[in-house]
Amino acid sequence: MTFNFYTRWAQFSYRTTFIAAAATYGIVVYKAYRARAQARSRQQGGILALASDENVQYLTMALVWLFSRQVPLAILPFSIYSVFHVATYTRTNLIPTIQPPQQTAPASGASPSAKPTYKPNAMADTIGKFVKQYYDLSMSAVAGLEILLWFRLLVSALLFVKGSWMMIVIYTIFFRARYSQSSFVQGAIAQMTARADAMVANQSTPPAVRQAWETVKGLVRQGADATDVNRYVGGSGSGGKKAQ
């Protein structure tokens, strides 16, 4: 049995996924910037500051995937984020609404001004443990998928698939921003580079291949330095918390 990614149902599911992702990140971005406006924050920032917000980046990519040629692999990172987004929203919003926290009786001799304590919610605690246990592993998986997706787009560009060169440029800009902000992406790139270095260092590797690899690494470093947004916005580059 095989699954056809281009049936009507598959196409509908694909588009619906990115509509939902765009709506989710859109709400997060709107709330964040509305809160800043109400607080009359002095650091409103310009376009570059806006572009450095992780939620804005994922909102942009969700819209790009929504209106571009289907790439099924692009769904996976958003799907993983959605699991944690739903879990966190359920723990912090739904459960307290459905099952309001019950206050425990104060201990004998406790001060009347002492803060009240509440009974823990078993379901909320279970969700919290799940998020804490699997978050780092899942974000590492997302980083690996985003790297794999870049190579998937590169192959399409080399094969001159319609619109592929535009997509590889857009996604490279997005991925460059992710590299500057995500320790998981940085770790995945470092691990991949170390493996490639080990393979190239093998004595059986021709000198021309070694030289080509060193040239590629040098060009990538120069490109990364030239496109470092932090030098232009003057910040650390970390945006608000992603919708997860």
Disulfide bonds with the S-S distance in Angstrom:
none
